[in-house]
């Protein structure tokens, strides 16, 4: 297959055209007065969204070189979505701003390599400053504010997520589900979330959502690998005879055992789901013990019992199980407050007091999360499928923002956080020379990009807003794009998770740096 190559100015023009087309579509959604974007789907209803990642991801341009530029910008949104689940629109705005400013400097004769070095040095200064001004939060009111802003200033979403944090604490397990109802409903139920999904697509029960959902399952837990169907033949036989659904969680299920189980599920002989136990080695065994405790199961270990002899009598119970390709949620396990579960919880909490290794702390907290076994189920409704999808995207963004804020802290919102970095970047510029200094000055100018876009989308002169904010030396003074007022952003409840701001900024400059050092494109 032949390929076309463009060089230098010709390549640059095509890439820039693609970048600007994507960015112009995305940035109109930014802020409380931003608009939605509708995009068609070949085999489904159109979708309406103000999520930067979703919009960018659905744009495919006809010109292959412009589309290459569009794909470059999509990477900024994609990385921000992957790392923090929010800040995707800001990332696109920043990337476009840095790329356009850098392009002007390169056209004037700046060296792209040294320019990128200046960009990278300025990024380090900005991220350090953002960390220094971040404030930890411990109240659900702040969670409400974060969720409201991220949910496009929807107070109902803010209240919904605050209710979740009030009920489940600051590490909630939340499952979003579609519903045919007009209203969105929250249900708090006992449940555990496992970072492990179905092992075969034959287990899927809802092909539209790509999930497997089974009611009142018997739960078989095994610390060993299952590779032959004979090992679980007796278990399957009892499940078929008693006409009960089965969830199998083991170290691994593969080979003949997995293919035979999947074939029987496909034929309707048995209702079953198989997943790997989450974690590795000792962590995996501990997780299996935790699941056994809260479900009332016996954790089967071949060192002490014969797997082939095990049947439904060693299984635990739960109200339901929902699994996709990455996550499985066990709803309302049979005995979350039994003595064995409480004993394991106390043991892990004692280990956490003395454990200093970050990796081990993380794994212990995961196991503790299984034992806490409480889950929020949000059934997202709407008067139409279109409305339901749009609301679901906003709730997902709000949940991600709330989670990041609880983990890393908050900074003033409304584009103010990046403006707080101006003096530090100015000081850096004075220490650099040549094209590196030009690169740092590009960052200095582009720190204003988000607040300028917020102002434009609100119908206000962006230069006046930036000038007014810069004249006031208060760290929290900023512009409320919803009301058009100036004041203390924290008191006005306009706040952002610091990690979201950092990730969107770092990813934007990273993509810009990749672009400015590219002189040829092949398509």
Buried (B, 14 or more C-beta within 10 A) or exposed (E): EEEEEBEEEEBBBBBBBBBBBBBEBBBBBBBBBBEBBEBEEEEEEEBBBBBBBBBBBBBEBEBBBBBBBBBBBBBBBBBBBEBBBBBBBBBBBBBBBBBBBBBEBBEEEBBBEBBBBBBBBBBEBBBEBBBEBBEEBEEBEBBBBBBBBBBBBBEEBBBBBBBBBEEBEBEBBBBBBBBEEEEBEBEBBBBBBBEBBBBBEBBBBEEEEEBBBBEEBBBBBBBBBBBEBEBBEBBBEBBBEEEBBBBBBBBBBBEEBBEBBBEBBEEEEBBBBBBBBBBEEEBBBBBBBBBBBBBBBBBBBEEEEEBEEBBBEBBBBBBBBBBBBEBBBBBBBBBBEBEBBEEBBEBBEEBBEEBEEEEBEEBBEBBBBBBBBBBBBBBBBBEEBBBBBBBBBBBBBBBBBBBBBBBBBBBBBBBBBBBBBBEBBEEBBEEBEEBBBBBBBBBBEBBBBBBBBBBBBBEBEBEEBBEBBEEEEEBBBBBBBBEEEBBBBBEBBBBBBBBBBBBBBBBBBBBBBBBBBBEEBEB
